[in-house]
Amino acid sequence: MKTLKLIPFLLLLILTSCSTVTVYSDYDKTVDFTPYKTYAYFKPGIDKVEISDLDKRRILHAIDDQMQSKGFTKSDNPDLLINIFTKSREQVDVNQFTAGWGYGWGWGWNPYMMYGGQTTVSTSTEGTLYIDLIDAKRKEMVWQGEGIGTLTRNIDKKDEKIAEFVGKILAQYPPVKK
């Protein structure tokens, strides 16, 4: 009976673990976000981002799509300045699977399990994208979103992956005050 109660929990855990991008956001709780209607990019900050120009354009294009879908327009005299920052790290996963013959039920040491073992090593690149929104008049950051997920080198999937990162990050803007 206890296992039947665990099944919905396990399904929920499996479904939430399928999300490939984890997002967080932080903001200045004293700021009213409703007057912000226009944006531009903070060029000095964007120029310092150490990724390829192609990926940079992909990110900026995805931000444009998201901001415009929220009703924002690009402007030479913006309410908000947008800056981005990226970082990445290699992740190494080592999995060891041992199959053997033994006796009895349950967990524990089995002297026969030393035969038939297999170890696999895989690597992936985990990337983090930060999107900063800066009040253009006060020159202060008012909101920051962060997305963490596995990156791809597959050129056919890059646009989709970057759009997923940006979409999930900016889904948290504007913040909902509690």
N, C-alpha and C positions, 0 to 999 in steps of 0.2 A: 504494500500500500504506500509505503514511503517513496518507492521509486516512481509511482504514478504522480506523486506531487512534485517530484523533481523534473519531470519531462518538460512542462512549460518553461521552467527556469532554464533548462539546458537549451531548449529551442531559442529562447530569447538571447542567451549567451552566444549561440552560434550565429544568429542573425546580426547581432551588433558587432561581432568580430569580423564580419564580411566587409564592413566599411573600411575602405583603404586609406582614408584621410581622417586624422583626428584633429579637431580644431579647438582652439581656446581663444578667448578675447578678454580684453581689459579696457576700461574706459574711465574718464574723469566723471565722477558721479554728480559734480556740480554743473555740468554743461547741459544746456538745452540743445538737442540735436535737430529740432524742427526747423530752425532758420536756414540750415545748410541746404543749398540747392544747386551749387555749381562747384566744379573741381578742376584742378590742373595737376600736372605731375611736378614733383620737386626734382627738377633736373639734376642739381648737384649730387643729390643722394642716389638717384637712379644711375647716374654715370659711374658711380663707385661700385655698383653691384658686380660681383665677379662671376658672371655666367656669360654664355655666348650671346651675341646680339640677337640671334634668332630666338632663343628662349626668352630673352628680355622682351622682345616684341610680342611673343606669344602671351606672356603674362600681362603686359599692358593692354593688349587687345581683349583679353578675357576680363580685365578690370573694367575697361570701357563698356563691354557688353553688360556686365553686372550693374554698374553704376547707372547706365542709361535705362535699364529695366526697372530701377528704383526711382526713376524720374529725375535724375541728375543730368546736367548738361556741362560740357566742357566750356571753359571760359578763360579769357585772358586776365580777368579780374575775379579770381575764384574765391569762394567761401572756404574751401578745403584744399589743402595740398596733399597729394598722395605720394608716399615714398614706399619703396620695397627693400627688403633685405633677404638674402638667402644664405643657407649653409647646408652642408651635406656631410655624411659620414658613411663609411663602408661598414656593413653589418655582416658578420660571419656566423652562420648557423651550422652546428655540428649535431647530427642526429645519429644515434647508435641504436640499431635494431638487432636484437639477438633472438634467434629462434632455435629452440633445441627440444630435445625430448626429455621428459622427466616424469616424475610420479607425484601423485597427490594433488590436492586442491589448494588454492590460495596463493598468497604472495610469500616470497622468501627466496633464499639462495638456493640455486639448483646447480649442482656440479656438472650436469650435462649441458647446460646452456652455453658453455664456452665454444661449442661447435655451431657453425652456421651463422656467425655474427656478420653484420654489415654496417659500415660507417659511411655516411654521406656528408659531404661538406658543400654548403652553398653560400654564395655571397650575393648581397644586394646593396643598393645604395639608398639610404634613408635621407630624405630631403626635408628641410623646413623652410617655409615661406612666411615672412612677416609682411603684413600690409599695415602701414602707419597712416593715420589720417590726422593732419595737422591743421589747426585753426589758422587760416592765412593772415588774419589781422593781428592776432596775439602771438603768432609764431610758437605755439605750444601744441604738443601732441594731445589729442582729445580721445583717440581710440586706437587700439592696436589689435589686430587679428593675427593668429598664428595657425598654420596648418602643417601637420607632420604626416608624412607617408612615404611609401616606396616609390622611387623614381624609375622611369623607363628610358632605355636608349633607343627603343623602337620608334622610328620617325613617324610611323603611321598612327601611333598611340599618344604621341607627345601632346598634341593639341587637346585631345580628350582628357588626358591626365592633368594638364595645367588648368583647363577649364573646371575640372572637378575640384582641384585645390582652391582656386579663386572663388568658385561658387559657394563652396562650403564655408570658407572664411567669411565672405561678405554676407552670407545668410544671417550672420549674427549682428549685422549693422542695419539700422540703428539699434542700439541696445534697448532692451525692454526694462524700464525701471520698475522695481518691485515696491 
